[in-house]
Amino acid sequence: MVLKYLKNQVLKYPVKNAHLSVKNNKCNAVKKDIRFTIVEYPFLNNSECILLSLQDRNKIKKPFMHQLSKPLLGFSIEEYECIGNDFISGERQQWYSDLFLASKMTRKKNTEKRERAKKLKERLNKKMDMIFDFLSIPDALELYVKGTYPSQNLRKISEKYSVNLSTVYRALNTYFAFGRCKDALIPNNHRIGKGREIPKNLHEAKTKYPCGLGRPRFDGRLNQRVITQLEHDVMESFAKKLSLSSPNKLHQLFTLFCIDLQDRLKKDNPYLDWDSYRVTRNQFLQLFNKYVSNKQLSIANKGVKNYKNNQRALTSSARHNIPFPTARYEIDSTTLDLYLQSLFTSLEGKKPLKRPTLYTVYDTYSGCVVGFYLTLDGNTEESLLMALNNAFTNKVIFAALHGVKIEEKNWPCHHICSEVLFDRGTEFKDKKVTELVESQLGVLGVSFTESYMGSNKGTVEGGFKSMQESITEFTSARIDKDKPKSTQHASQKALLTMTDLYKILIAHFIFQNHSRNAIEKRDLEDCINNVEPTPQAIFNYNLNTKANGGVVRSNQEIMMALLPRCKVSLVKQSFKIKRPIKGSGSMSLNYETSNHDLNKYREVACNDDGDGVCEIEVMVLPNWVDHVWYCGPITGGECVELRLADRSKRFASLYGDDIESLMNQDLVFDRQLRNKRQDYKVCLAKFIKESESNRTKDLENVKKTNNKSISKHLDDNTKPDLIEEILCNAQMVSATLMGGNSSLLEGDD
């Protein structure tokens, strides 16, 4: 008998007759609802062949071919109940339909459902596209069942949709097993958390779910305990306390939540065993995602810095409330992603240098680069001061020092700003802020931003990105973070020197000032007067019209205002200064000068007030110890240079690490010599005692005296010994001058 089946019908396992077929071992499946979907009939143009697929989402399998004359799981094919595919009217499809209906409503509470429906629809469309690509080959299903479907085609499908090959196989098998409809691809997670009331307390949870819920723990204990209404209440109050200033990492939040929960539980039961009732990290995450805002979720996952830089709403631009050029300068540093070669490279081989640090100064109003400084010393106070000095001084002289000839109009930025904006780096000390503001330079204030907050210094951060694209990407010694580990390190490819990079940067910044798009920085007056929309043109025009040409100071005034100050103690031997040294804390150095007024003032101060009591203030360059500078009323305003005194000459021309090494070496030598002196004193004292002991033995028969006053006849007693001493001296002189011919050596006179 040949049966007629329709495609996508379902063969239901004959459960009611299972107890009658013991000989075929059908009792193992008595309580199972096993169903097979008819994928194709007839198959391979053979009415005796049918293509079936098992409906089992947990163990989805490929369709298989079956002979109608053979039994299927112990039953003949006639015993199976042939029914329509009720998958479309199933619970998952109803949930899917309800979700999409709810997503179309405009209520605020349906926002989450709209997002879920949107993502689900995208996933289903993606899987259907994969299946259509699969069926585009003739006889695709027949080839797939036989195992001869081209594997390269399947790999192309997985690459096209950026999924694993296993995902393609699972989508195909699910599609054929559940009636070849789009709804068959709906994920089987619609019942998660459904049909279960939240227990009110631990007692109710223990009664309803004595073995807990979820996956067992790895230590072999019971499943994780049930979350009760108490945990929901604690999380709700916990979420209300969160702010940007509170700990924001997930592990920190989990710890704080456990503390709050533990305190709440122990109010009801002080003797509660917390280890038996602790919540897992996954349970915490489920509660956390439910009660906290999207903002706090983003902060917990990516950090508060990332949120402030990339996700928070900006209230204004960097130029807000900046009235004219030079009103504010922004300064920041970055380590360049390239390596350099030493100027002192010899024929023996290259000498690569470490990555240089670039300080850049931007005018906030126009976006114009007003100065920069390139250093191998990293983020130091000296580098920062040199960058500011470059921003305040003439660029024609600066470019000429580095072998670049420019005109004043190419880079006319040498004006003092009213405000300087830094981040909270270690290179700028609070003391320096006071010195800079109190000087007569013209800087009225210093502002600080939060560290690593590039959005607060948008002008300079944008410049770093532009420079990376324009310079670093074209160098052979750039750092390529995506390169294979087997390739040669970038430091081995270094060709440029510091001199070369200075020339490149000067040309780059001039080009940027005259060509970068600054349309958004123009105001109405600039547009009316046809000011070119470049940073340099906006800087030049508004500097003259709104800032009265800006504030300009001499190079000496600028340098004196920028250099840090140190106190110098006046002692008789020298000018003694205890100055900070990079890498070694601080050290005492001695300086001297040939200036008559300064030396005379030191002499009078030491005689009147005492050694080291009186102090004067000098200017220092942080990384240079050979000289310090004084300019004040003692010298009538003349700048005087003080150089290292002879007592400290060993530190001349040394740098922080070398100074530290020499200081450590001095300490070691001092300790060794101190121990050596002590040993010498012991030996000398012992020798004296032995000598006196020997003389005591020689004087045993000499008459002793008990007189306590000074000995009499000292002069008479000394004369014979003195004559003997003079004779010895004469013999030594005569032997030196006459050799062996001296008469003094022939005998005693």
Secondary structure by P-SEA (a helix, b strand, c coil): cbbbbbccbbbbccccccccccccccccccccbbbbbbccccccccccbbbbbbcccccccccccccccccccccccccbbbbcccccccaaaaaaaaaaaaaacccccaaaaaaaaaaaaaaaaaaaaaaaaaacccaaaaaaaaccccaaaaaaaaaaacccaaaaaaaaaaaaaccccccccccccccccccccccccaaaaaaaccccccccccccccccccccaaaaaaaaaaaaaccccccccaaaaaaaaaaaaaaaaaaaccccccccccccaaaaaaaaaacccaaaaaaaaccaaaaacccccccccccccccccccbbbbbbbbbcbbbbbccccccccccccbbbbbbbbccccccccccccccccccaaaaaaaaaaaaccaaaaaaaaccccccccccccccccbbbbcccccccaaaaaaaaaccccccccccccccccccaaaaaaaaaaaaaccccccccccccccccccccccccccccaaaaaaaaaaaaaaaaccccccccccaaaaaacccccaaaaaaaaaaccccccccccaaaaaaacbbbbbbbbcccccccccccccccbbbbbbbbccaaaaaaaaaaaaacccccbbbbbbbccccccbbbbbccccccbbbbbcccccccccccccaaaaaaaaaaaaaaaaaaaaaaaaaaaaaaaaaaaaaaaaaaaaccccccccccccccccccaaaaaaaaaaaaaaaaaaaacccccccccccc
